[in-house]
Amino acid sequence: MVSFTTTLPGNLQPATGTAAVASLTPTAPVDRNANVSATLATMGQEARNGSASSVKLLFAKGIKAEAFEFNYHTGLAKQVNILKAPADGVLRATVCINVSGHDQASNPSSVDNYAKTNTYNVRVRLPDGQELRLTNVARNNPNSAEYATAIDIAIPYMKGETIVQAWPTGSAGVGGYVEGREYHIHAETSVFDAKKALKDAEAADAGHTNDPNHTSRRPFQDY
């Protein structure tokens, strides 16, 4: 067996012995999920209402998936099970991401400034260890204020767990809000067991009925 390592764009290194994947950028237009436009509108309003920047990953038409999310302060990323693999081996999706409205208490104009200046980053780690990135992605309409942006991506479909992260350039990154900025995508050999997660959360909640510091780890189905 020949072992090799290939240099990816941006000096990203895949796991030894794996073939490199060129880019997250789709080679053809993505047939976007029907909910993209409404999601951008909702996320833009949430930012203006004071919410932190977060991500919604919506898969293109023809890809069946179920997604679960968790409360803030749990430190738990969003979980996705792919229910129908793409016929051509590519998971096409749209990353919907908004500006942060969190700073408005101390700086009321911050959300509007971010809407006029933000760029975004997307990082994907494949089951074989390879990492792919899109860096400093511009807003869809760079010449106007944009409170939520859509970024189309194409992820190689692989069995196992793929991690997708996205965040605004200059922010605290994913670590500042794992629950809203990170997805774990499970395919075939990796499955998120929502029923077990719910059962475990309910058992933990039972012991903290009157504890104001307890945050439930109950999963909520997003789609």
ABEGO torsion letter per residue (X at the ends): XBBBBBBBBGGBBBBBGBBBBABABBABBBBBBAAAAAAAAAAAAAAAAGBBBBBBBBBBBGBBBBBBBBBBGAGBBBBBBBABBBAAGBBBBBBBBBBBAAAAAABAAAAAAAAAABBBBBBBBBAAGBBBBBBGBBBABAABBBABBBBBBBBBBBBEBBBBBBBBBGBAEAAABAAAABBBBBBGABBBBAAAAAAAAAAAAAAAAABAABBBABBBBAX
